[in-house]
């Protein structure tokens, strides 16, 4: 349902950035349903938690 190929730039993303990209793609798909709602994403993936606290500016 949400399967799509990565473009050349996305292929160079770190694994954690690719995982975050998946969240972004799903939210984009449902944007009409979730627009104007507060969205909280819970995850047990430490990679995604790391991105929240890291100083990487790529995303």
PyMOL Python script that loads the backbone (N, CA, C, O; Angstrom):
from pymol import cmd

cmd.read_pdbstr("""\
ATOM      1  N   UNK A   1       0.822  -1.192   0.000  1.00  0.00           N
ATOM      2  CA  UNK A   1       0.000   0.000   0.000  1.00  0.00           C
ATOM      3  C   UNK A   1       0.868   1.260   0.000  1.00  0.00           C
ATOM      4  O   UNK A   1       0.575   2.212  -0.724  1.00  0.00           O
ATOM      5  N   UNK A   2       1.930   1.273   0.802  1.00  0.00           N
ATOM      6  CA  UNK A   2       2.786   2.452   0.881  1.00  0.00           C
ATOM      7  C   UNK A   2       4.158   2.188   0.285  1.00  0.00           C
ATOM      8  O   UNK A   2       5.118   2.904   0.572  1.00  0.00           O
ATOM      9  N   UNK A   3       4.243   1.181  -0.526  1.00  0.00           N
ATOM     10  CA  UNK A   3       5.524   0.826  -1.113  1.00  0.00           C
ATOM     11  C   UNK A   3       5.873   1.803  -2.232  1.00  0.00           C
ATOM     12  O   UNK A   3       5.061   2.068  -3.119  1.00  0.00           O
ATOM     13  N   UNK A   4       7.067   2.321  -2.175  1.00  0.00           N
ATOM     14  CA  UNK A   4       7.544   3.170  -3.259  1.00  0.00           C
ATOM     15  C   UNK A   4       9.062   3.080  -3.313  1.00  0.00           C
ATOM     16  O   UNK A   4       9.720   2.813  -2.307  1.00  0.00           O
ATOM     17  N   UNK A   5       9.597   3.303  -4.480  1.00  0.00           N
ATOM     18  CA  UNK A   5      11.041   3.255  -4.651  1.00  0.00           C
ATOM     19  C   UNK A   5      11.672   4.526  -4.110  1.00  0.00           C
ATOM     20  O   UNK A   5      11.088   5.609  -4.166  1.00  0.00           O
ATOM     21  N   UNK A   6      12.863   4.369  -3.590  1.00  0.00           N
ATOM     22  CA  UNK A   6      13.618   5.526  -3.136  1.00  0.00           C
ATOM     23  C   UNK A   6      14.297   6.177  -4.332  1.00  0.00           C
ATOM     24  O   UNK A   6      14.786   5.497  -5.234  1.00  0.00           O
ATOM     25  N   UNK A   7      14.319   7.509  -4.322  1.00  0.00           N
ATOM     26  CA  UNK A   7      15.061   8.184  -5.389  1.00  0.00           C
ATOM     27  C   UNK A   7      16.552   8.141  -5.048  1.00  0.00           C
ATOM     28  O   UNK A   7      16.929   7.662  -3.979  1.00  0.00           O
ATOM     29  N   UNK A   8      17.386   8.631  -5.934  1.00  0.00           N
ATOM     30  CA  UNK A   8      18.839   8.539  -5.736  1.00  0.00           C
ATOM     31  C   UNK A   8      19.306   9.241  -4.468  1.00  0.00           C
ATOM     32  O   UNK A   8      20.214   8.756  -3.793  1.00  0.00           O
ATOM     33  N   UNK A   9      18.708  10.354  -4.141  1.00  0.00           N
ATOM     34  CA  UNK A   9      19.074  11.065  -2.914  1.00  0.00           C
ATOM     35  C   UNK A   9      18.669  10.264  -1.690  1.00  0.00           C
ATOM     36  O   UNK A   9      19.448  10.132  -0.745  1.00  0.00           O
ATOM     37  N   UNK A  10      17.459   9.732  -1.700  1.00  0.00           N
ATOM     38  CA  UNK A  10      16.956   8.963  -0.563  1.00  0.00           C
ATOM     39  C   UNK A  10      17.751   7.683  -0.340  1.00  0.00           C
ATOM     40  O   UNK A  10      17.861   7.215   0.793  1.00  0.00           O
ATOM     41  N   UNK A  11      18.297   7.121  -1.388  1.00  0.00           N
ATOM     42  CA  UNK A  11      19.113   5.911  -1.248  1.00  0.00           C
ATOM     43  C   UNK A  11      20.352   6.167  -0.398  1.00  0.00           C
ATOM     44  O   UNK A  11      20.897   5.239   0.200  1.00  0.00           O
ATOM     45  N   UNK A  12      20.796   7.413  -0.342  1.00  0.00           N
ATOM     46  CA  UNK A  12      21.980   7.767   0.447  1.00  0.00           C
ATOM     47  C   UNK A  12      21.652   8.098   1.899  1.00  0.00           C
ATOM     48  O   UNK A  12      22.563   8.348   2.688  1.00  0.00           O
ATOM     49  N   UNK A  13      20.383   8.105   2.266  1.00  0.00           N
ATOM     50  CA  UNK A  13      19.987   8.391   3.642  1.00  0.00           C
ATOM     51  C   UNK A  13      20.518   7.311   4.582  1.00  0.00           C
ATOM     52  O   UNK A  13      20.716   6.164   4.181  1.00  0.00           O
ATOM     53  N   UNK A  14      20.742   7.689   5.817  1.00  0.00           N
ATOM     54  CA  UNK A  14      21.039   6.721   6.862  1.00  0.00           C
ATOM     55  C   UNK A  14      19.792   5.876   7.108  1.00  0.00           C
ATOM     56  O   UNK A  14      18.686   6.285   6.755  1.00  0.00           O
ATOM     57  N   UNK A  15      19.961   4.711   7.707  1.00  0.00           N
ATOM     58  CA  UNK A  15      18.818   3.831   7.972  1.00  0.00           C
ATOM     59  C   UNK A  15      17.776   4.553   8.821  1.00  0.00           C
ATOM     60  O   UNK A  15      16.578   4.444   8.558  1.00  0.00           O
ATOM     61  N   UNK A  16      18.220   5.281   9.827  1.00  0.00           N
ATOM     62  CA  UNK A  16      17.284   5.998  10.693  1.00  0.00           C
ATOM     63  C   UNK A  16      16.502   7.050   9.916  1.00  0.00           C
ATOM     64  O   UNK A  16      15.325   7.279  10.194  1.00  0.00           O
ATOM     65  N   UNK A  17      17.142   7.684   8.952  1.00  0.00           N
ATOM     66  CA  UNK A  17      16.458   8.683   8.129  1.00  0.00           C
ATOM     67  C   UNK A  17      15.445   8.023   7.200  1.00  0.00           C
ATOM     68  O   UNK A  17      14.393   8.599   6.921  1.00  0.00           O
ATOM     69  N   UNK A  18      15.750   6.832   6.724  1.00  0.00           N
ATOM     70  CA  UNK A  18      14.796   6.095   5.886  1.00  0.00           C
ATOM     71  C   UNK A  18      13.572   5.685   6.696  1.00  0.00           C
ATOM     72  O   UNK A  18      12.451   5.711   6.188  1.00  0.00           O
ATOM     73  N   UNK A  19      13.784   5.306   7.959  1.00  0.00           N
ATOM     74  CA  UNK A  19      12.658   4.960   8.825  1.00  0.00           C
ATOM     75  C   UNK A  19      11.772   6.178   9.053  1.00  0.00           C
ATOM     76  O   UNK A  19      10.546   6.065   9.038  1.00  0.00           O
ATOM     77  N   UNK A  20      12.373   7.323   9.261  1.00  0.00           N
ATOM     78  CA  UNK A  20      11.607   8.550   9.436  1.00  0.00           C
ATOM     79  C   UNK A  20      10.881   8.925   8.150  1.00  0.00           C
ATOM     80  O   UNK A  20       9.756   9.422   8.195  1.00  0.00           O
ATOM     81  N   UNK A  21      11.505   8.696   7.028  1.00  0.00           N
ATOM     82  CA  UNK A  21      10.866   8.956   5.736  1.00  0.00           C
ATOM     83  C   UNK A  21       9.585   8.142   5.601  1.00  0.00           C
ATOM     84  O   UNK A  21       8.594   8.632   5.060  1.00  0.00           O
ATOM     85  N   UNK A  22       9.596   6.909   6.086  1.00  0.00           N
ATOM     86  CA  UNK A  22       8.397   6.069   6.034  1.00  0.00           C
ATOM     87  C   UNK A  22       7.256   6.703   6.824  1.00  0.00           C
ATOM     88  O   UNK A  22       6.107   6.672   6.384  1.00  0.00           O
ATOM     89  N   UNK A  23       7.561   7.274   7.977  1.00  0.00           N
ATOM     90  CA  UNK A  23       6.539   7.957   8.780  1.00  0.00           C
ATOM     91  C   UNK A  23       5.994   9.157   8.011  1.00  0.00           C
ATOM     92  O   UNK A  23       4.785   9.390   7.993  1.00  0.00           O
ATOM     93  N   UNK A  24       6.871   9.906   7.386  1.00  0.00           N
ATOM     94  CA  UNK A  24       6.461  11.089   6.628  1.00  0.00           C
ATOM     95  C   UNK A  24       5.572  10.709   5.452  1.00  0.00           C
ATOM     96  O   UNK A  24       4.582  11.387   5.178  1.00  0.00           O
ATOM     97  N   UNK A  25       5.918   9.629   4.757  1.00  0.00           N
ATOM     98  CA  UNK A  25       5.120   9.184   3.608  1.00  0.00           C
ATOM     99  C   UNK A  25       3.715   8.796   4.052  1.00  0.00           C
ATOM    100  O   UNK A  25       2.736   9.155   3.398  1.00  0.00           O
ATOM    101  N   UNK A  26       3.611   8.069   5.151  1.00  0.00           N
ATOM    102  CA  UNK A  26       2.291   7.653   5.646  1.00  0.00           C
ATOM    103  C   UNK A  26       1.475   8.864   6.076  1.00  0.00           C
ATOM    104  O   UNK A  26       0.289   8.949   5.756  1.00  0.00           O
ATOM    105  N   UNK A  27       2.079   9.795   6.790  1.00  0.00           N
ATOM    106  CA  UNK A  27       1.349  10.994   7.202  1.00  0.00           C
ATOM    107  C   UNK A  27       0.920  11.823   5.996  1.00  0.00           C
ATOM    108  O   UNK A  27      -0.162  12.409   6.002  1.00  0.00           O
ATOM    109  N   UNK A  28       1.745  11.876   4.978  1.00  0.00           N
ATOM    110  CA  UNK A  28       1.373  12.596   3.753  1.00  0.00           C
ATOM    111  C   UNK A  28       0.177  11.938   3.081  1.00  0.00           C
ATOM    112  O   UNK A  28      -0.699  12.618   2.547  1.00  0.00           O
ATOM    113  N   UNK A  29       0.147  10.617   3.112  1.00  0.00           N
ATOM    114  CA  UNK A  29      -0.959   9.876   2.507  1.00  0.00           C
ATOM    115  C   UNK A  29      -2.279  10.203   3.209  1.00  0.00           C
ATOM    116  O   UNK A  29      -3.318  10.337   2.562  1.00  0.00           O
ATOM    117  N   UNK A  30      -2.229  10.329   4.535  1.00  0.00           N
ATOM    118  CA  UNK A  30      -3.434  10.585   5.322  1.00  0.00           C
ATOM    119  C   UNK A  30      -3.616  12.059   5.669  1.00  0.00           C
ATOM    120  O   UNK A  30      -4.378  12.381   6.580  1.00  0.00           O
ATOM    121  N   UNK A  31      -2.937  12.957   4.969  1.00  0.00           N
ATOM    122  CA  UNK A  31      -2.948  14.369   5.358  1.00  0.00           C
ATOM    123  C   UNK A  31      -4.346  14.975   5.399  1.00  0.00           C
ATOM    124  O   UNK A  31      -4.614  15.821   6.252  1.00  0.00           O
ATOM    125  N   UNK A  32      -5.236  14.573   4.513  1.00  0.00           N
ATOM    126  CA  UNK A  32      -6.593  15.114   4.536  1.00  0.00           C
ATOM    127  C   UNK A  32      -7.371  14.653   5.757  1.00  0.00           C
ATOM    128  O   UNK A  32      -8.260  15.360   6.231  1.00  0.00           O
ATOM    129  N   UNK A  33      -7.047  13.486   6.262  1.00  0.00           N
ATOM    130  CA  UNK A  33      -7.738  12.949   7.433  1.00  0.00           C
ATOM    131  C   UNK A  33      -7.189  13.508   8.738  1.00  0.00           C
ATOM    132  O   UNK A  33      -7.931  13.648   9.711  1.00  0.00           O
ATOM    133  N   UNK A  34      -5.910  13.828   8.770  1.00  0.00           N
ATOM    134  CA  UNK A  34      -5.284  14.247  10.024  1.00  0.00           C
ATOM    135  C   UNK A  34      -5.004  15.747  10.090  1.00  0.00           C
ATOM    136  O   UNK A  34      -4.488  16.237  11.094  1.00  0.00           O
ATOM    137  N   UNK A  35      -5.338  16.469   9.037  1.00  0.00           N
ATOM    138  CA  UNK A  35      -5.089  17.907   9.008  1.00  0.00           C
ATOM    139  C   UNK A  35      -5.825  18.589  10.157  1.00  0.00           C
ATOM    140  O   UNK A  35      -6.986  18.274  10.418  1.00  0.00           O
ATOM    141  N   UNK A  36      -5.175  19.503  10.834  1.00  0.00           N
ATOM    142  CA  UNK A  36      -5.704  20.253  11.979  1.00  0.00           C
ATOM    143  C   UNK A  36      -5.858  19.414  13.236  1.00  0.00           C
ATOM    144  O   UNK A  36      -6.521  19.843  14.180  1.00  0.00           O
ATOM    145  N   UNK A  37      -5.269  18.240  13.269  1.00  0.00           N
ATOM    146  CA  UNK A  37      -5.263  17.420  14.470  1.00  0.00           C
ATOM    147  C   UNK A  37      -3.838  17.342  14.996  1.00  0.00           C
ATOM    148  O   UNK A  37      -2.876  17.331  14.229  1.00  0.00           O
ATOM    149  N   UNK A  38      -3.721  17.289  16.307  1.00  0.00           N
ATOM    150  CA  UNK A  38      -2.412  17.079  16.903  1.00  0.00           C
ATOM    151  C   UNK A  38      -2.050  15.608  16.705  1.00  0.00           C
ATOM    152  O   UNK A  38      -2.829  14.719  17.048  1.00  0.00           O
ATOM    153  N   UNK A  39      -0.885  15.363  16.161  1.00  0.00           N
ATOM    154  CA  UNK A  39      -0.431  14.009  15.888  1.00  0.00           C
ATOM    155  C   UNK A  39       0.735  13.692  16.824  1.00  0.00           C
ATOM    156  O   UNK A  39       1.715  14.434  16.885  1.00  0.00           O
ATOM    157  N   UNK A  40       0.615  12.595  17.542  1.00  0.00           N
ATOM    158  CA  UNK A  40       1.691  12.113  18.392  1.00  0.00           C
ATOM    159  C   UNK A  40       2.108  10.753  17.857  1.00  0.00           C
ATOM    160  O   UNK A  40       1.278   9.858  17.703  1.00  0.00           O
ATOM    161  N   UNK A  41       3.368  10.606  17.581  1.00  0.00           N
ATOM    162  CA  UNK A  41       3.880   9.348  17.049  1.00  0.00           C
ATOM    163  C   UNK A  41       4.687   8.667  18.144  1.00  0.00           C
ATOM    164  O   UNK A  41       5.676   9.209  18.639  1.00  0.00           O
ATOM    165  N   UNK A  42       4.250   7.482  18.507  1.00  0.00           N
ATOM    166  CA  UNK A  42       4.952   6.675  19.494  1.00  0.00           C
ATOM    167  C   UNK A  42       5.784   5.637  18.757  1.00  0.00           C
ATOM    168  O   UNK A  42       5.321   5.019  17.798  1.00  0.00           O
ATOM    169  N   UNK A  43       6.996   5.456  19.209  1.00  0.00           N
ATOM    170  CA  UNK A  43       7.863   4.474  18.564  1.00  0.00           C
ATOM    171  C   UNK A  43       8.745   3.796  19.597  1.00  0.00           C
ATOM    172  O   UNK A  43       9.101   4.382  20.620  1.00  0.00           O
ATOM    173  N   UNK A  44       9.084   2.566  19.312  1.00  0.00           N
ATOM    174  CA  UNK A  44      10.058   1.878  20.149  1.00  0.00           C
ATOM    175  C   UNK A  44      11.382   1.722  19.402  1.00  0.00           C
ATOM    176  O   UNK A  44      12.282   1.008  19.845  1.00  0.00           O
ATOM    177  N   UNK A  45      11.480   2.401  18.268  1.00  0.00           N
ATOM    178  CA  UNK A  45      12.711   2.362  17.486  1.00  0.00           C
ATOM    179  C   UNK A  45      13.676   3.409  18.018  1.00  0.00           C
ATOM    180  O   UNK A  45      13.432   4.609  17.889  1.00  0.00           O
ATOM    181  N   UNK A  46      14.751   2.964  18.605  1.00  0.00           N
ATOM    182  CA  UNK A  46      15.712   3.913  19.169  1.00  0.00           C
ATOM    183  C   UNK A  46      16.338   4.789  18.086  1.00  0.00           C
ATOM    184  O   UNK A  46      16.784   5.901  18.369  1.00  0.00           O
ATOM    185  N   UNK A  47      16.375   4.290  16.840  1.00  0.00           N
ATOM    186  CA  UNK A  47      16.907   5.122  15.755  1.00  0.00           C
ATOM    187  C   UNK A  47      16.082   6.385  15.573  1.00  0.00           C
ATOM    188  O   UNK A  47      16.636   7.469  15.393  1.00  0.00           O
ATOM    189  N   UNK A  48      14.767   6.254  15.617  1.00  0.00           N
ATOM    190  CA  UNK A  48      13.912   7.427  15.446  1.00  0.00           C
ATOM    191  C   UNK A  48      13.993   8.341  16.661  1.00  0.00           C
ATOM    192  O   UNK A  48      13.946   9.563  16.522  1.00  0.00           O
ATOM    193  N   UNK A  49      14.113   7.766  17.837  1.00  0.00           N
ATOM    194  CA  UNK A  49      14.271   8.584  19.034  1.00  0.00           C
ATOM    195  C   UNK A  49      15.580   9.364  18.971  1.00  0.00           C
ATOM    196  O   UNK A  49      15.651  10.509  19.415  1.00  0.00           O
ATOM    197  N   UNK A  50      16.609   8.738  18.418  1.00  0.00           N
ATOM    198  CA  UNK A  50      17.901   9.406  18.270  1.00  0.00           C
ATOM    199  C   UNK A  50      17.774  10.632  17.375  1.00  0.00           C
ATOM    200  O   UNK A  50      18.361  11.674  17.665  1.00  0.00           O
ATOM    201  N   UNK A  51      17.017  10.516  16.297  1.00  0.00           N
ATOM    202  CA  UNK A  51      16.869  11.651  15.379  1.00  0.00           C
ATOM    203  C   UNK A  51      16.228  12.850  16.067  1.00  0.00           C
ATOM    204  O   UNK A  51      16.549  13.997  15.758  1.00  0.00           O
ATOM    205  N   UNK A  52      15.327  12.580  16.994  1.00  0.00           N
ATOM    206  CA  UNK A  52      14.649  13.665  17.693  1.00  0.00           C
ATOM    207  C   UNK A  52      15.633  14.475  18.531  1.00  0.00           C
ATOM    208  O   UNK A  52      15.468  15.685  18.690  1.00  0.00           O
ATOM    209  N   UNK A  53      16.648  13.814  19.064  1.00  0.00           N
ATOM    210  CA  UNK A  53      17.584  14.508  19.946  1.00  0.00           C
ATOM    211  C   UNK A  53      18.913  14.838  19.275  1.00  0.00           C
ATOM    212  O   UNK A  53      19.754  15.517  19.865  1.00  0.00           O
ATOM    213  N   UNK A  54      19.106  14.369  18.058  1.00  0.00           N
ATOM    214  CA  UNK A  54      20.391  14.608  17.394  1.00  0.00           C
ATOM    215  C   UNK A  54      20.448  16.014  16.809  1.00  0.00           C
ATOM    216  O   UNK A  54      19.440  16.718  16.735  1.00  0.00           O
ATOM    217  N   UNK A  55      21.625  16.397  16.405  1.00  0.00           N
ATOM    218  CA  UNK A  55      21.819  17.715  15.814  1.00  0.00           C
ATOM    219  C   UNK A  55      21.957  17.636  14.303  1.00  0.00           C
ATOM    220  O   UNK A  55      22.416  18.585  13.667  1.00  0.00           O
ATOM    221  N   UNK A  56      21.562  16.510  13.730  1.00  0.00           N
ATOM    222  CA  UNK A  56      21.606  16.377  12.275  1.00  0.00           C
ATOM    223  C   UNK A  56      20.609  17.341  11.654  1.00  0.00           C
ATOM    224  O   UNK A  56      19.488  17.486  12.142  1.00  0.00           O
ATOM    225  N   UNK A  57      21.012  17.983  10.602  1.00  0.00           N
ATOM    226  CA  UNK A  57      20.149  18.966   9.966  1.00  0.00           C
ATOM    227  C   UNK A  57      19.652  18.507   8.602  1.00  0.00           C
ATOM    228  O   UNK A  57      19.076  19.302   7.859  1.00  0.00           O
ATOM    229  N   UNK A  58      19.864  17.236   8.260  1.00  0.00           N
ATOM    230  CA  UNK A  58      19.478  16.759   6.933  1.00  0.00           C
ATOM    231  C   UNK A  58      17.978  16.617   6.789  1.00  0.00           C
ATOM    232  O   UNK A  58      17.453  16.732   5.681  1.00  0.00           O
ATOM    233  N   UNK A  59      17.276  16.368   7.883  1.00  0.00           N
ATOM    234  CA  UNK A  59      15.817  16.174   7.789  1.00  0.00           C
ATOM    235  C   UNK A  59      15.117  17.334   8.443  1.00  0.00           C
ATOM    236  O   UNK A  59      13.887  17.373   8.477  1.00  0.00           O
TER     237      UNK A  59
END
""", "prot")
cmd.dss("prot")
cmd.show_as("cartoon", "prot")
cmd.util.cbc("prot")
cmd.orient("prot")
